[in-house]
Amino acid sequence: MTSASPMVRRFGLIHATALNMTNMIGIGPFITIPLLMSALGGPQAMLGWLVALIIVMCDGMVWSELGAALPGSGGSFGYLRRGYGTEQLGRLMGFLFVWQFVLSGPLEIASGYIGFSQYLGYIWKGITARQTMLVVTIVGLANLALLYRRITSIAAITVTLWIGTIVTVIVVVVTGALHFDHRVAFDFPPGAFTFSLGFLLGLGAASRIGVYDYLGYYDVCYIGDEVRDPGRVIPRSILISTVLVAVIYLAINLSIIGVVPWRDFVPAASHPQSNFVVSIFMERIYGSGIATLFTAMILWTAFGSVFALLLGYSRVPYAAAKDGYFFKVFARLHPSGGFPYVSLIVLGVLSIFAGFVSLGMVIDALITTRILVQFIGQIGAVTLLRRRAPDLPRPYRMWLYPVPSLIALLGWIFIFATTPPMVIAFGLGALLLGVVCFAAWSWKRRTWPFEASQGAGSRI
């Protein structure tokens, strides 16, 4: 996944920034506002956005240094292998990255399915929990069916879906700006900023939601061998896309809570209208007819996001398996279509089942699973590379190293530590099971750490 590639380096700064933003802006900002406000019980939950922004900005410097120094396809997979030793501990880290990706990828896709079913509730009045599960299943199967073929017009499909997303965002922001009421937006409850354990746990929950909405700031790193002048483009695209999306998300959130009082949908669990708060926002200004049309646009955006996610994510286990760093069955291609059908089916089916869980649980599990191997693991990788490969060309070097990586590390630890115990247990259990599977797989193949002789099993 990080070897020399004949791919053309056609992605410049604008293209790379657009790619990141395409993956960052999807259904997220439309479904997480009620959860965000519920985390701290009021507009003070916006502090979670600030904490998340600090974490991803510092973590973005980790991605930037690794991406600029190792500009190949695969992103984290290559960074972890190289940082920890290609054929030893790096082999375990690469496996665990793909392992957690098979779990966290479907969770991220499932959040789109859940968002779709929630906003459908505005049009389908009185939709029940069982009917919601049916909707998730149908949408998930439709997404899988559309991708179960050789995609020849993916660029046109992606652009069309992206246009729908941009139009939706612009309509919300402009409408909110024209009808913004600061007294409604900043109606803080008594004791909003009183520090306590409950405040700390709530801030952690709000930060997890913020990080979820920022996910994708590093997507350009997965196509490093297609980026023109990666040492310059990758770091800048990460910084620019993160800042721009932060401004967009802030505008969307203020637009909503500046029109719809936060008490009308907080706590989210006891306010059914929180499932489609943006539709309520449009209804209060333009009426139910326009709100219904706008809800259809959000459904379009939701489906576009899950389509793009399943398409891209299904290629990660395939590529790792093809290179001999994951289970060989994932390397199978469809005999006539030429696409990784095993990987596609596994991730597609898992995402449907994950869609039966609450949105809050899905987000918590998604972030927690990625923190342990991918985010914290990469901080270790950039540190090890600084020590073991000091002469490695680094077109971009982290500013004030190691301060940003330490801030990111403390941020990820804070988010992990304030996660509900059940979710922490899930994350640790998934990691432990991955280690066990790696050990069994390596023992069967006689690869590290079970080589029959020195250097044996370097490939599968």
Buried (B, 14 or more C-beta within 10 A) or exposed (E): BBEEBEBEBEBBBEBBBBBBBBBBBBBBBBBBBBBBBBBBBBBBBBBBBBBBBBBBBBBBBBBBBBBBBBBBBBBBBBBBBBBBBBBEBBBBBBBBBBBBBBBBBBBBBBBBBBBBBBBBBBBEEEBEEEBBBEBBBBBBEEBBEBBBEEBEEEEEBBEEBBEBBBEBBEBBBEBBEEBBEEEBBBBEEEEBEEEEEEBEBBBBBBBBBBBBBBBBBBBBBBBBBBBBBBBBBBBBBBBBBBBBBBEBBBBBBBBBBBBBBBBBBBBBEEBEBBBBBBBBBBBEBBEEEBBBEBBBBBBBBBBBBBBBBBBBBBBBBBBBBBBBBBBEEBBBBBEEEEBBBBBBBBBBBBBBBBBBBEBBBBBBBBBBBBBBBBBBBBBBBBBBBBEEEEEEEBBBEBEEBBEBBBBBBEBBEBBBEBBBEEBBEBBBEBBEEBEEBBEEBBEEBEBBEBBEEEEEBEEB
